[in-house]
Amino acid sequence: MRRAGPALPESRADGPAIVFDKVGLTLGRTDILRDVSFTVSAGSVHALVGPNGAGKSSLVTTLLGQTPHRGRLALDWPRAPQTIGYVPQALEFDRGLPMTVTDFMAAMTQRRPAFLGVSPRSARSIQAALERVGMADKCTRRMGALSGGERQRVLLAQGLVPAPSLLVLDEPMAALDEAGVRVFEQLLADWRIQGVTVFWVEHDLQAVREMSDRVTGLNGHVLFDGEPGEVMTPQALLDLFSTRPRLAAVDCAVAA
């Protein structure tokens, strides 16, 4: 795997900068996010890492406007607001449904109901997106017959239609095989050239080191934020992934 290259200068970016300023989220009596503050530079690939239950997905839903929050969250567009794309971590559906890859893409990317067929304009965009992820030859396959890696490629493809200026990715590499990883790496390179802002939740720390411009470590609050080579030290990662277990151990000791 190789790093896809440096981010574009901010003045050439089409995507927005994202500002998280003391963002907080409480569900019931539980604080999910506490004073989360960092900035995603326009046109950059910014990764978010942390253990399970750290609040990463909650921060994504907050960014997408699906969760009420405290603090300030702002998108600073260089021009007028443009398209925001989202690629979820996984796709839950009835695998027995007679839904082809093209049917799924049409349902996800066009306003026209999928049962009325694919419009000519949508068909061209869908074909181009499937070609970019190496799935054009499987457009007539049933979604339920695809492998996990193939379904993940289709999810990446739907995030490309219409072409986004901000793309939010929730663990897009989770089911990808080696060929799929190469596809994803090429997509990152393309997005850099196009000035797309990519906000990327990822568990593969090596991929983050090699392919992101900046990384934020989150476990309820921000533990580190900076260039991967500078902030992803062994001690910083130990602190990030052991914060909650260590606190639990202290609580147990006090209780004893």
N, C-alpha and C positions, 0 to 999 in steps of 0.2 A: 504494500500500500504506500502511496506517496501523498504528500501534502499537495493540495490542488493549487496553491499559489497565493500570493498576497491579495488582500482586499483592494478594491478600487478606491481611489481618492473619493472622499465624501461628496465633492462637488459633482462627480459623474454618476452618483447613485440615483436610481429611480425609486428605490425603496426608502422607507422612513427610518429615522432613529427612533428607538423605543426607550422611554424614560420610566423606570420604576422608582418612585420616591416614597419611602416609608410605607410601602404597601403591606397591609395586614388583612388577615382573613380568619374569622372565628366561626366554627360550626358547632352549634350547641354550646357546650362549655369548653370546647377544645380549641386552642389557638393553633391553626394550621400554618399560618405565615405570620411572622413578626418583624416589622420594620425592614422589609426587603427593599434595598436601594442599590441599583446599578443601572448602567446605560448600555444599550445595544447600538453600536455605531451603524449609520446608514450604509447599506451595500456590503455589510460584513456577514461572515458566518460565525454566529455566536452560539456556543454550546452551553447547556445547563446539565450539570451532573449532581448526583447525590443518591443516598440509599433509598430503598423502598419506603414509602410513607413520609418522605422528606418534604412533600408539598409541591413537587415539580408539576404534576398534572393539574393541581389546583391553580398554580400560577399560570399555566397555559389557558385554562378555562376562564380565568380572570382576564387575561390579555384578550381573549376572544369575546369578552363582554357577557359571559354566561354566569358569572358569580359576583355578587355584590362584595365590595371590599372597602377598606379604609385606605387613606393615603391617596397619592396621585399616580395615575398611569396615563402617559401621553404618547401619542404617535406624532412625530414631527416629520411631516412629509415635505420633500424638497419642492414639490409643486402641489397640484390638487391631489386629494386622496385617490388611490388606485386600488386594484384588486388585492384581496388577502386570500391566500390559499392555505389549506390545512390538511395535513396527512395524519390520520389517527394511528395509534399503535397497532391496532388489530381491527378486523372486520368480523362482526357477529351476524350470521344469517343462516337460514335453513338451507343446508347444502343440497337438499332434494329439489329445490326450486329450479325450474327450467329457465334460468337466467344466464344468458351468455355474457362474456366480457363486454361486448358492445352494448348489450342491454344495460348492464351496470353503469358503464361510462355515460350512457345517455341519461339515465335516471339521476346521476350525480352532477351532470354538467350542463344540461339544457333545461330551459323553462317548459318546453313542450313536453307533455306527458309521454313517458317512454313507450306506452302501449300504442301510441300513434306513429311510432317509428322515429328514426333519426333524421333530423333535418339535414339537407346537403351541407350547410355551413358547419353544423356540429360534427357531421361525419368527417369532414376534412380535419378539424381540430382534434377529434378523437383519434383518428388514424395517425396523425403526426405525434401525438402524445404517446401512443402505444409503441410507435417506432422508436422513440427516444429511450424507452425502458426495455426494448427488446421483446415486446409482447404482441406485435402486429400480426404475427403468424398464428396467434391463438385467439383472435378476436371472436371466433365462433364457438370456442370452447365454453362449456358450462362453468360458472364460477366455482361450483362445488367440486368440480373435477380437477381444479388447479392445486398445485402444491402450496405449502405455506409461503415459500419464497416467491412463487409466481403471483399469488394474491397480493403480497406486499408490493410487488412491482406495479400491479394494477392500481393499488392505492396511491403510489407515487404518481402514476399517470393521471389520475383524476385530479390531483393537486396542481397539475399543469394547465388545466382548462377551466376558465380562461387563464391566460398567462398572468401569474401573480407578480406583484412588486414587493409584497411581504409574504413569506412562506413560513408557516409554523409546522414543525415536524416533531411528532411524539414517538421517539424510538423507532425511526424508519428502518434501521438495520437489523431489527430483532430477528427476523426470519430469513434474511437474505443469505444465499449461498455465495461462493466466491465470485461467480459471474455477476450476480446481483450487486455485490459490493463495488465491482468495477463500474457498473452502470451508475450507481449512486455517486461514486467519486467523480465521474464525468459530469453528472448533473450539477454537482457543487461547483465544478470549474465553469460550467456554462452560466450558472447563476451569478458568479462573480463577474464574469464578462458583461452580463446584462445589468449589473448593479442592483440585483435583488437582495433585499435584507432577509437573511435566513436565521430563524430562532429555532434551535435544534436541541431537543431533549434526547440524551443518549447515555446508555450504560456502558458502552465499549470505550474504556478510557484511552486505549491505544489509538483508536480511530479519532477521538477528540484531539489527542496530542498532534496527530499528523494532518488533520483536515480542517480544524477550526482556527479562526483568527483570535478568538478570545473565549474564555470559559469562566463560568460562575459556578462555584460550589454551594449548594443549597441543602440545608437540613433544618427546615423551619425558619431559618434566617441565613443570611449570606455569611459563609465562612471564608471564602476567598473569591477574588475576581481579578482577572488579568490575562496576559498571554500564557498559553498552556505551558510552554517551556519554563516559565518563571514561577508560576503559582502551583503547578501540579507536582509538588515535591512529595516524597514519601511521608513526611510528617503531616503535611496538609491533608493528604488523602486519608491517613490514619485517623486524624481528628474528624474529618468529614464523615467517614463511615463507621466510626465507633462512638460518636457523641451520645446517641440515645442508649446503646447498651451500657456505656460507662455510667451514665446517670442512673440507669435502672439498678446497676450493681451497687452504687452508693446508697440508693434508697433502701435496698434490701439490707445492707449493712447497718443502716440507721435503725431499721425496723427490728433487727435482731438485738 
